[in-house]
Structure formats: C-alpha cells, structure tokens
C-alpha cells in the first residue's frame, strides 16, 4: 500500500511525538491533538479533508484506494435494479 505520512508540528516547531487523539469537526476538518513535550501545552492541528485528499500520493494504488464516485454508484444501482427486473 502506498501512503504519504503527514508531518504535523507544534507552533514551537517540535514534531508530534505521540498523538493523543484524531478526530473530525462538523466543518469537515481532520484534527490531531497531543501535548507538546517542549511547550508542555495542548496542541490542536486542523487539516481540511480536501487538503488531505489533494496530498494523497498519486500512482497505481490510488485508483484502488479512491472511493467510488456518484456515477460508479449509480451504475451499480442500475445493474442491481436490472437484476431485480426493474428498469
């Protein structure tokens, strides 16, 4: 599997050593939370899901890892309905 590690840092410049929590916000952001060993402060790093999607690696594995698009779902629905005798 091909993946791109995310680099997240405190405002002081120290990288996250241990991430305490990862979550999602109502406005579609990915949140990383940890305590900075240097500052001894809680750190919250927000990253939009759109940015995460753009930063995904390109290549052979990408096609397999992409979620199906609406047209793909609709065509699967059409095939399923056809097997049930519904047009």
VEXDOPA-664563 format. One record per residue: residue number from 1; residue in one letter; x, y, z of N, C-alpha, C, O, CB in turn. Coordinates in pm, whole numbers, always signed. Glycine has a CB too. Example, Ala and Ser with C-alpha at 12.3 -4.5 7.8 and 13.67 -1.06 7.14 Angstrom:
REM residues 2
@fiti: 1	zami: A	n_east: +1319	n_north: -569	n_up: +780	ca_east: +1230	ca_north: -450	ca_up: +780	c_east: +1320	c_north: -330	c_up: +780	o_east: +1424	o_north: -332	o_up: +846	cb_east: +1131	cb_north: -447	cb_up: +905
@fiti: 2	zami: S	n_east: +1285	n_north: -225	n_up: +708	ca_east: +1367	ca_north: -106	ca_up: +714	c_east: +1290	c_north: +3	c_up: +787	o_east: +1341	o_north: +114	o_up: +804	cb_east: +1408	cb_north: -60	cb_up: +572
REM end
This chain:
REM residues 87
@fiti: 1	zami: X	n_east: +85	n_north: -117	n_up: +0	ca_east: +0	ca_north: +0	ca_up: +0	c_east: +90	c_north: +124	c_up: +0	o_east: +186	o_north: +132	o_up: +76	cb_east: -97	cb_north: -1	cb_up: +122
@fiti: 2	zami: X	n_east: +58	n_north: +217	n_up: -84	ca_east: +132	ca_north: +341	ca_up: -96	c_east: +66	c_north: +446	c_up: -8	o_east: -56	o_north: +465	o_up: -16	cb_east: +140	cb_north: +388	cb_up: -244
@fiti: 3	zami: X	n_east: +143	n_north: +514	n_up: +76	ca_east: +86	ca_north: +621	ca_up: +158	c_east: +188	c_north: +730	c_up: +180	o_east: +309	o_north: +710	o_up: +167	cb_east: +35	cb_north: +566	cb_up: +292
@fiti: 4	zami: X	n_east: +137	n_north: +847	n_up: +215	ca_east: +220	ca_north: +964	ca_up: +242	c_east: +203	c_north: +999	c_up: +390	o_east: +93	o_north: +1037	o_up: +430	cb_east: +183	cb_north: +1085	cb_up: +149
@fiti: 5	zami: X	n_east: +309	n_north: +988	n_up: +472	ca_east: +294	ca_north: +1025	ca_up: +613	c_east: +270	c_north: +1176	c_up: +628	o_east: +327	o_north: +1256	o_up: +555	cb_east: +418	cb_north: +983	cb_up: +693
@fiti: 6	zami: X	n_east: +185	n_north: +1212	n_up: +723	ca_east: +157	ca_north: +1352	ca_up: +750	c_east: +259	c_north: +1405	c_up: +850	o_east: +288	o_north: +1339	o_up: +950	cb_east: +13	cb_north: +1371	cb_up: +804
@fiti: 7	zami: X	n_east: +314	n_north: +1520	n_up: +823	ca_east: +406	ca_north: +1585	ca_up: +915	c_east: +330	c_north: +1694	c_up: +988	o_east: +285	o_north: +1792	o_up: +927	cb_east: +530	cb_north: +1644	cb_up: +841
@fiti: 8	zami: X	n_east: +315	n_north: +1678	n_up: +1118	ca_east: +245	ca_north: +1778	ca_up: +1197	c_east: +337	c_north: +1825	c_up: +1309	o_east: +409	o_north: +1745	o_up: +1371	cb_east: +111	cb_north: +1722	cb_up: +1253
@fiti: 9	zami: X	n_east: +333	n_north: +1955	n_up: +1335	ca_east: +424	ca_north: +2018	ca_up: +1428	c_east: +351	c_north: +2112	c_up: +1522	o_east: +244	o_north: +2164	o_up: +1489	cb_east: +533	cb_north: +2093	cb_up: +1354
@fiti: 10	zami: X	n_east: +409	n_north: +2133	n_up: +1638	ca_east: +363	ca_north: +2235	ca_up: +1732	c_east: +406	c_north: +2371	c_up: +1677	o_east: +488	o_north: +2378	o_up: +1586	cb_east: +421	cb_north: +2210	cb_up: +1878
@fiti: 11	zami: X	n_east: +350	n_north: +2477	n_up: +1732	ca_east: +390	ca_north: +2612	ca_up: +1691	c_east: +536	c_north: +2639	c_up: +1724	o_east: +599	o_north: +2725	o_up: +1662	cb_east: +302	cb_north: +2715	cb_up: +1758
@fiti: 12	zami: X	n_east: +592	n_north: +2567	n_up: +1823	ca_east: +732	ca_north: +2586	ca_up: +1859	c_east: +826	c_north: +2517	c_up: +1760	o_east: +947	o_north: +2537	o_up: +1765	cb_east: +758	cb_north: +2535	cb_up: +2000
@fiti: 13	zami: X	n_east: +769	n_north: +2434	n_up: +1670	ca_east: +849	ca_north: +2366	ca_up: +1570	c_east: +878	c_north: +2221	c_up: +1601	o_east: +931	o_north: +2149	o_up: +1516	cb_east: +977	cb_north: +2437	cb_up: +1553
@fiti: 14	zami: X	n_east: +842	n_north: +2175	n_up: +1720	ca_east: +867	ca_north: +2036	ca_up: +1757	c_east: +761	c_north: +1946	c_up: +1693	o_east: +642	o_north: +1977	o_up: +1701	cb_east: +867	cb_north: +2019	cb_up: +1911
@fiti: 15	zami: X	n_east: +803	n_north: +1835	n_up: +1630	ca_east: +704	ca_north: +1744	ca_up: +1570	c_east: +628	c_north: +1668	c_up: +1678	o_east: +677	o_north: +1651	o_up: +1790	cb_east: +773	cb_north: +1645	cb_up: +1474
@fiti: 16	zami: X	n_east: +510	n_north: +1623	n_up: +1643	ca_east: +429	ca_north: +1544	ca_up: +1736	c_east: +498	c_north: +1411	c_up: +1760	o_east: +529	o_north: +1338	o_up: +1666	cb_east: +285	cb_north: +1522	cb_up: +1682
@fiti: 17	zami: X	n_east: +524	n_north: +1379	n_up: +1887	ca_east: +588	ca_north: +1252	ca_up: +1918	c_east: +484	c_north: +1143	c_up: +1940	o_east: +502	o_north: +1029	o_up: +1896	cb_east: +679	cb_north: +1265	cb_up: +2041
@fiti: 18	zami: X	n_east: +376	n_north: +1177	n_up: +2009	ca_east: +267	ca_north: +1083	ca_up: +2033	c_east: +136	c_north: +1159	c_up: +2017	o_east: +111	o_north: +1255	o_up: +2089	cb_east: +277	cb_north: +1018	cb_up: +2175
@fiti: 19	zami: X	n_east: +55	n_north: +1115	n_up: +1925	ca_east: -74	ca_north: +1179	ca_up: +1902	c_east: -175	c_north: +1119	c_up: +2000	o_east: -191	o_north: +997	o_up: +2006	cb_east: -122	cb_north: +1162	cb_up: +1754
@fiti: 20	zami: X	n_east: -241	n_north: +1207	n_up: +2076	ca_east: -338	ca_north: +1162	ca_up: +2176	c_east: -471	c_north: +1127	c_up: +2112	o_east: -531	o_north: +1025	o_up: +2145	cb_east: -357	cb_north: +1269	cb_up: +2282
@fiti: 21	zami: X	n_east: -517	n_north: +1213	n_up: +2022	ca_east: -647	ca_north: +1192	ca_up: +1959	c_east: -644	c_north: +1239	c_up: +1814	o_east: -571	o_north: +1331	o_up: +1777	cb_east: -757	cb_north: +1266	cb_up: +2036
@fiti: 22	zami: X	n_east: -727	n_north: +1173	n_up: +1734	ca_east: -753	ca_north: +1216	ca_up: +1596	c_east: -904	c_north: +1220	c_up: +1583	o_east: -974	o_north: +1127	o_up: +1624	cb_east: -686	cb_north: +1117	cb_up: +1489
@fiti: 23	zami: X	n_east: -955	n_north: +1328	n_up: +1526	ca_east: -1100	ca_north: +1341	ca_up: +1515	c_east: -1141	c_north: +1422	c_up: +1394	o_east: -1058	o_north: +1466	o_up: +1314	cb_east: -1155	cb_north: +1405	cb_up: +1638
@fiti: 24	zami: X	n_east: -1273	n_north: +1439	n_up: +1381	ca_east: -1332	ca_north: +1514	ca_up: +1271	c_east: -1419	c_north: +1624	c_up: +1328	o_east: -1487	o_north: +1605	o_up: +1428	cb_east: -1415	cb_north: +1421	cb_up: +1178
@fiti: 25	zami: X	n_east: -1417	n_north: +1740	n_up: +1263	ca_east: -1500	ca_north: +1853	ca_up: +1306	c_east: -1627	c_north: +1858	c_up: +1221	o_east: -1632	o_north: +1798	o_up: +1114	cb_east: -1422	cb_north: +1986	cb_up: +1296
@fiti: 26	zami: X	n_east: -1730	n_north: +1929	n_up: +1269	ca_east: -1853	ca_north: +1943	ca_up: +1190	c_east: -1829	c_north: +2011	c_up: +1055	o_east: -1907	o_north: +1991	o_up: +962	cb_east: -1955	cb_north: +2022	cb_up: +1268
@fiti: 27	zami: X	n_east: -1722	n_north: +2093	n_up: +1044	ca_east: -1696	ca_north: +2160	ca_up: +917	c_east: -1591	c_north: +2085	c_up: +833	o_east: -1518	o_north: +2146	o_up: +755	cb_east: -1649	cb_north: +2304	cb_up: +943
@fiti: 28	zami: X	n_east: -1585	n_north: +1953	n_up: +850	ca_east: -1507	ca_north: +1865	ca_up: +763	c_east: -1357	c_north: +1886	c_up: +772	o_east: -1288	o_north: +1895	o_up: +670	cb_east: -1550	cb_north: +1884	cb_up: +621
@fiti: 29	zami: X	n_east: -1306	n_north: +1894	n_up: +892	ca_east: -1162	ca_north: +1902	ca_up: +912	c_east: -1116	c_north: +1783	c_up: +995	o_east: -1189	o_north: +1732	o_up: +1081	cb_east: -1124	cb_north: +2035	cb_up: +981
@fiti: 30	zami: X	n_east: -996	n_north: +1741	n_up: +968	ca_east: -930	ca_north: +1637	ca_up: +1045	c_east: -852	c_north: +1708	c_up: +1156	o_east: -783	o_north: +1806	o_up: +1129	cb_east: -837	cb_north: +1546	cb_up: +955
@fiti: 31	zami: X	n_east: -863	n_north: +1659	n_up: +1281	ca_east: -797	ca_north: +1724	ca_up: +1394	c_east: -701	c_north: +1626	c_up: +1459	o_east: -735	o_north: +1511	o_up: +1485	cb_east: -901	cb_north: +1775	cb_up: +1496
@fiti: 32	zami: X	n_east: -580	n_north: +1674	n_up: +1485	ca_east: -480	ca_north: +1597	ca_up: +1560	c_east: -458	c_north: +1669	c_up: +1692	o_east: -440	o_north: +1791	o_up: +1695	cb_east: -346	cb_north: +1581	cb_up: +1478
@fiti: 33	zami: X	n_east: -458	n_north: +1594	n_up: +1801	ca_east: -438	ca_north: +1653	ca_up: +1934	c_east: -329	c_north: +1578	c_up: +2007	o_east: -327	o_north: +1455	o_up: +2009	cb_east: -570	cb_north: +1652	cb_up: +2016
@fiti: 34	zami: X	n_east: -237	n_north: +1654	n_up: +2068	ca_east: -133	ca_north: +1596	ca_up: +2153	c_east: -80	c_north: +1703	c_up: +2246	o_east: -112	o_north: +1821	o_up: +2232	cb_east: -19	cb_north: +1535	cb_up: +2067
@fiti: 35	zami: X	n_east: +2	n_north: +1662	n_up: +2341	ca_east: +71	ca_north: +1755	ca_up: +2432	c_east: +212	c_north: +1769	c_up: +2384	o_east: +282	o_north: +1669	o_up: +2364	cb_east: +67	cb_north: +1706	cb_up: +2580
@fiti: 36	zami: X	n_east: +257	n_north: +1892	n_up: +2365	ca_east: +394	ca_north: +1919	ca_up: +2320	c_east: +489	c_north: +1900	c_up: +2439	o_east: +469	o_north: +1960	o_up: +2544	cb_east: +406	cb_north: +2062	cb_up: +2260
@fiti: 37	zami: X	n_east: +590	n_north: +1819	n_up: +2420	ca_east: +689	ca_north: +1794	ca_up: +2526	c_east: +775	c_north: +1918	c_up: +2551	o_east: +826	o_north: +1937	o_up: +2662	cb_east: +777	cb_north: +1674	cb_up: +2489
@fiti: 38	zami: X	n_east: +792	n_north: +2000	n_up: +2449	ca_east: +873	ca_north: +2121	ca_up: +2462	c_east: +797	c_north: +2232	c_up: +2534	o_east: +848	o_north: +2291	o_up: +2630	cb_east: +918	cb_north: +2171	cb_up: +2323
@fiti: 39	zami: X	n_east: +676	n_north: +2261	n_up: +2488	ca_east: +596	ca_north: +2371	ca_up: +2544	c_east: +515	c_north: +2329	c_up: +2667	o_east: +475	o_north: +2413	o_up: +2748	cb_east: +501	cb_north: +2425	cb_up: +2438
@fiti: 40	zami: X	n_east: +491	n_north: +2200	n_up: +2681	ca_east: +403	ca_north: +2146	ca_up: +2784	c_east: +263	c_north: +2209	c_up: +2772	o_east: +201	o_north: +2244	o_up: +2872	cb_east: +462	cb_north: +2171	cb_up: +2925
@fiti: 41	zami: X	n_east: +218	n_north: +2221	n_up: +2649	ca_east: +87	ca_north: +2278	ca_up: +2617	c_east: +10	c_north: +2182	c_up: +2526	o_east: +71	o_north: +2105	o_up: +2452	cb_east: +102	cb_north: +2418	cb_up: +2550
@fiti: 42	zami: X	n_east: -124	n_north: +2187	n_up: +2531	ca_east: -200	ca_north: +2106	ca_up: +2436	c_east: -189	c_north: +2166	c_up: +2295	o_east: -189	o_north: +2288	o_up: +2279	cb_east: -349	cb_north: +2097	cb_up: +2479
@fiti: 43	zami: X	n_east: -179	n_north: +2080	n_up: +2196	ca_east: -167	ca_north: +2124	ca_up: +2057	c_east: -281	c_north: +2063	c_up: +1977	o_east: -310	o_north: +1944	o_up: +1989	cb_east: -28	cb_north: +2084	cb_up: +1996
@fiti: 44	zami: X	n_east: -346	n_north: +2144	n_up: +1896	ca_east: -451	ca_north: +2100	ca_up: +1805	c_east: -412	c_north: +2145	c_up: +1665	o_east: -396	o_north: +2265	o_up: +1640	cb_east: -592	cb_north: +2157	cb_up: +1847
@fiti: 45	zami: X	n_east: -397	n_north: +2051	n_up: +1576	ca_east: -365	ca_north: +2083	ca_up: +1437	c_east: -486	c_north: +2042	c_up: +1353	o_east: -532	o_north: +1928	o_up: +1361	cb_east: -234	cb_north: +2010	cb_up: +1388
@fiti: 46	zami: X	n_east: -537	n_north: +2135	n_up: +1273	ca_east: -653	ca_north: +2111	ca_up: +1188	c_east: -608	c_north: +2101	c_up: +1043	o_east: -522	o_north: +2177	o_up: +999	cb_east: -757	cb_north: +2224	cb_up: +1206
@fiti: 47	zami: X	n_east: -667	n_north: +2008	n_up: +971	ca_east: -634	ca_north: +1989	ca_up: +830	c_east: -766	c_north: +1958	c_up: +759	o_east: -837	o_north: +1865	o_up: +797	cb_east: -527	cb_north: +1874	cb_up: +808
@fiti: 48	zami: X	n_east: -798	n_north: +2035	n_up: +656	ca_east: -924	ca_north: +2009	ca_up: +585	c_east: -914	c_north: +1875	c_up: +512	o_east: -807	o_north: +1834	o_up: +468	cb_east: -956	cb_north: +2123	cb_up: +484
@fiti: 49	zami: X	n_east: -1026	n_north: +1808	n_up: +502	ca_east: -1027	ca_north: +1681	ca_up: +432	c_east: -994	c_north: +1699	c_up: +285	o_east: -937	o_north: +1611	o_up: +222	cb_east: -1163	cb_north: +1612	cb_up: +447
@fiti: 50	zami: X	n_east: -1031	n_north: +1816	n_up: +229	ca_east: -996	ca_north: +1845	ca_up: +90	c_east: -844	c_north: +1852	c_up: +74	o_east: -789	o_north: +1802	o_up: -24	cb_east: -1062	cb_north: +1978	cb_up: +43
@fiti: 51	zami: X	n_east: -776	n_north: +1915	n_up: +170	ca_east: -629	ca_north: +1920	ca_up: +166	c_east: -570	c_north: +1781	c_up: +178	o_east: -474	o_north: +1747	o_up: +108	cb_east: -575	cb_north: +2011	cb_up: +277
@fiti: 52	zami: X	n_east: -626	n_north: +1700	n_up: +266	ca_east: -578	ca_north: +1562	ca_up: +281	c_east: -593	c_north: +1486	c_up: +149	o_east: -503	o_north: +1414	o_up: +108	cb_east: -656	cb_north: +1489	cb_up: +394
@fiti: 53	zami: X	n_east: -707	n_north: +1504	n_up: +85	ca_east: -733	ca_north: +1435	ca_up: -42	c_east: -632	c_north: +1479	c_up: -148	o_east: -580	o_north: +1395	o_up: -222	cb_east: -878	cb_north: +1464	cb_up: -91
@fiti: 54	zami: X	n_east: -603	n_north: +1609	n_up: -155	ca_east: -506	ca_north: +1659	ca_up: -253	c_east: -365	c_north: +1609	c_up: -224	o_east: -286	o_north: +1592	o_up: -317	cb_east: -506	cb_north: +1811	cb_up: -254
@fiti: 55	zami: X	n_east: -333	n_north: +1584	n_up: -98	ca_east: -200	ca_north: +1539	ca_up: -61	c_east: -181	c_north: +1388	c_up: -74	o_east: -71	o_north: +1337	o_up: -53	cb_east: -170	cb_north: +1581	cb_up: +80
@fiti: 56	zami: X	n_east: -288	n_north: +1317	n_up: -108	ca_east: -276	ca_north: +1172	ca_up: -125	c_east: -177	c_north: +1142	c_up: -237	o_east: -173	o_north: +1214	o_up: -337	cb_east: -414	cb_north: +1107	cb_up: -155
@fiti: 57	zami: X	n_east: -97	n_north: +1036	n_up: -222	ca_east: +1	ca_north: +1003	ca_up: -326	c_east: -67	c_north: +961	c_up: -455	o_east: -175	o_north: +901	o_up: -454	cb_east: +94	cb_north: +892	cb_up: -277
@fiti: 58	zami: X	n_east: -5	n_north: +994	n_up: -563	ca_east: -53	ca_north: +952	ca_up: -695	c_east: +15	c_north: +820	c_up: -730	o_east: +123	o_north: +790	o_up: -680	cb_east: -22	cb_north: +1062	cb_up: -805
@fiti: 59	zami: X	n_east: -49	n_north: +743	n_up: -813	ca_east: +15	ca_north: +620	ca_up: -856	c_east: -83	c_north: +507	c_up: -874	o_east: -204	o_north: +526	o_up: -878	cb_east: +120	cb_north: +581	cb_up: -758
@fiti: 60	zami: X	n_east: -27	n_north: +388	n_up: -885	ca_east: -105	ca_north: +268	ca_up: -915	c_east: -207	c_north: +239	c_up: -806	o_east: -320	o_north: +199	o_up: -836	cb_east: -14	cb_north: +149	cb_up: -934
@fiti: 61	zami: X	n_east: -170	n_north: +257	n_up: -680	ca_east: -259	ca_north: +225	ca_up: -570	c_east: -373	c_north: +324	c_up: -554	o_east: -472	o_north: +294	o_up: -488	cb_east: -182	cb_north: +218	cb_up: -442
@fiti: 62	zami: X	n_east: -360	n_north: +441	n_up: -614	ca_east: -461	ca_north: +543	ca_up: -595	c_east: -596	c_north: +501	c_up: -650	o_east: -699	o_north: +521	o_up: -585	cb_east: -418	cb_north: +672	cb_up: -661
@fiti: 63	zami: X	n_east: -598	n_north: +441	n_up: -769	ca_east: -725	ca_north: +401	ca_up: -828	c_east: -797	c_north: +301	c_up: -738	o_east: -920	o_north: +305	o_up: -726	cb_east: -703	cb_north: +340	cb_up: -967
@fiti: 64	zami: X	n_east: -723	n_north: +212	n_up: -675	ca_east: -783	ca_north: +113	ca_up: -588	c_east: -829	c_north: +174	c_up: -457	o_east: -922	o_north: +123	o_up: -394	cb_east: -686	cb_north: +0	cb_up: -561
@fiti: 65	zami: X	n_east: -766	n_north: +283	n_up: -413	ca_east: -799	ca_north: +341	ca_up: -284	c_east: -904	c_north: +451	c_up: -292	o_east: -957	o_north: +493	o_up: -189	cb_east: -675	cb_north: +395	cb_up: -219
@fiti: 66	zami: X	n_east: -936	n_north: +500	n_up: -411	ca_east: -1034	ca_north: +607	ca_up: -424	c_east: -1174	c_north: +555	c_up: -396	o_east: -1210	o_north: +446	o_up: -441	cb_east: -1028	cb_north: +669	cb_up: -564
@fiti: 67	zami: X	n_east: -1252	n_north: +630	n_up: -322	ca_east: -1390	ca_north: +588	ca_up: -303	c_east: -1466	c_north: +601	c_up: -434	o_east: -1432	o_north: +684	o_up: -518	cb_east: -1458	cb_north: +672	cb_up: -192
@fiti: 68	zami: X	n_east: -1567	n_north: +519	n_up: -453	ca_east: -1641	ca_north: +526	ca_up: -578	c_east: -1710	c_north: +660	c_up: -593	o_east: -1760	o_north: +717	o_up: -496	cb_east: -1742	cb_north: +414	cb_up: -587
@fiti: 69	zami: X	n_east: -1714	n_north: +710	n_up: -716	ca_east: -1783	ca_north: +834	ca_up: -744	c_east: -1932	c_north: +810	c_up: -759	o_east: -1978	o_north: +695	o_up: -761	cb_east: -1727	cb_north: +900	cb_up: -870
@fiti: 70	zami: X	n_east: -2007	n_north: +917	n_up: -769	ca_east: -2152	ca_north: +905	ca_up: -782	c_east: -2189	c_north: +824	c_up: -905	o_east: -2279	o_north: +740	o_up: -900	cb_east: -2216	cb_north: +1044	cb_up: -789
@fiti: 71	zami: X	n_east: -2120	n_north: +848	n_up: -1017	ca_east: -2155	ca_north: +776	ca_up: -1139	c_east: -2131	c_north: +627	c_up: -1123	o_east: -2208	o_north: +547	o_up: -1176	cb_east: -2074	cb_north: +829	cb_up: -1258
@fiti: 72	zami: X	n_east: -2027	n_north: +589	n_up: -1052	ca_east: -1999	ca_north: +448	ca_up: -1027	c_east: -2108	c_north: +386	c_up: -940	o_east: -2152	o_north: +274	o_up: -966	cb_east: -1862	cb_north: +431	cb_up: -960
@fiti: 73	zami: X	n_east: -2151	n_north: +459	n_up: -838	ca_east: -2257	ca_north: +409	ca_up: -751	c_east: -2386	c_north: +397	c_up: -829	o_east: -2457	o_north: +297	o_up: -816	cb_east: -2277	cb_north: +502	cb_up: -630
@fiti: 74	zami: X	n_east: -2419	n_north: +498	n_up: -910	ca_east: -2541	ca_north: +494	ca_up: -987	c_east: -2541	c_north: +378	c_up: -1086	o_east: -2644	o_north: +312	o_up: -1103	cb_east: -2560	cb_north: +625	cb_up: -1061
@fiti: 75	zami: X	n_east: -2427	n_north: +352	n_up: -1150	ca_east: -2423	ca_north: +241	ca_up: -1246	c_east: -2439	c_north: +108	c_up: -1174	o_east: -2502	o_north: +16	o_up: -1228	cb_east: -2292	cb_north: +243	cb_up: -1327
@fiti: 76	zami: X	n_east: -2383	n_north: +95	n_up: -1054	ca_east: -2403	ca_north: -27	ca_up: -975	c_east: -2550	c_north: -43	c_up: -938	o_east: -2603	o_north: -154	o_up: -939	cb_east: -2316	cb_north: -23	cb_up: -847
@fiti: 77	zami: X	n_east: -2615	n_north: +69	n_up: -906	ca_east: -2758	ca_north: +64	ca_up: -874	c_east: -2840	c_north: +19	c_up: -994	o_east: -2934	o_north: -60	o_up: -979	cb_east: -2807	cb_north: +200	cb_up: -825
@fiti: 78	zami: X	n_east: -2806	n_north: +69	n_up: -1111	ca_east: -2878	ca_north: +33	ca_up: -1233	c_east: -2865	c_north: -117	c_up: -1258	o_east: -2964	o_north: -183	o_up: -1291	cb_east: -2825	cb_north: +114	cb_up: -1355
@fiti: 79	zami: X	n_east: -2745	n_north: -171	n_up: -1243	ca_east: -2723	ca_north: -315	ca_up: -1263	c_east: -2803	c_north: -395	c_up: -1162	o_east: -2867	o_north: -494	o_up: -1198	cb_east: -2573	cb_north: -350	cb_up: -1252
@fiti: 80	zami: X	n_east: -2799	n_north: -353	n_up: -1035	ca_east: -2875	ca_north: -424	ca_up: -932	c_east: -3023	c_north: -422	c_up: -962	o_east: -3089	o_north: -526	o_up: -955	cb_east: -2848	cb_north: -362	cb_up: -795
@fiti: 81	zami: X	n_east: -3078	n_north: -305	n_up: -994	ca_east: -3220	ca_north: -295	ca_up: -1024	c_east: -3257	c_north: -378	c_up: -1146	o_east: -3365	o_north: -437	o_up: -1149	cb_east: -3259	cb_north: -149	cb_up: -1046
@fiti: 82	zami: X	n_east: -3170	n_north: -384	n_up: -1245	ca_east: -3197	ca_north: -464	ca_up: -1365	c_east: -3206	c_north: -612	c_up: -1328	o_east: -3291	o_north: -683	o_up: -1382	cb_east: -3087	cb_north: -442	cb_up: -1472
@fiti: 83	zami: X	n_east: -3121	n_north: -659	n_up: -1237	ca_east: -3127	ca_north: -800	ca_up: -1197	c_east: -3256	c_north: -831	c_up: -1120	o_east: -3299	o_north: -946	o_up: -1114	cb_east: -3006	cb_north: -835	cb_up: -1111
@fiti: 84	zami: X	n_east: -3316	n_north: -728	n_up: -1063	ca_east: -3443	ca_north: -745	ca_up: -992	c_east: -3563	c_north: -727	c_up: -1086	o_east: -3678	o_north: -735	o_up: -1043	cb_east: -3452	cb_north: -644	cb_up: -875
@fiti: 85	zami: X	n_east: -3535	n_north: -702	n_up: -1215	ca_east: -3642	ca_north: -683	ca_up: -1312	c_east: -3699	c_north: -543	c_up: -1314	o_east: -3809	o_north: -522	o_up: -1366	cb_east: -3751	cb_north: -779	cb_up: -1285
@fiti: 86	zami: X	n_east: -3626	n_north: -448	n_up: -1260	ca_east: -3673	ca_north: -310	ca_up: -1255	c_east: -3591	c_north: -227	c_up: -1353	o_east: -3468	o_north: -232	o_up: -1352	cb_east: -3664	cb_north: -251	cb_up: -1111
@fiti: 87	zami: X	n_east: -3659	n_north: -151	n_up: -1438	ca_east: -3585	ca_north: -68	ca_up: -1534	c_east: -3600	c_north: +77	c_up: -1503	o_east: -3545	o_north: +162	o_up: -1573	cb_east: -3631	cb_north: -95	cb_up: -1677
REM end
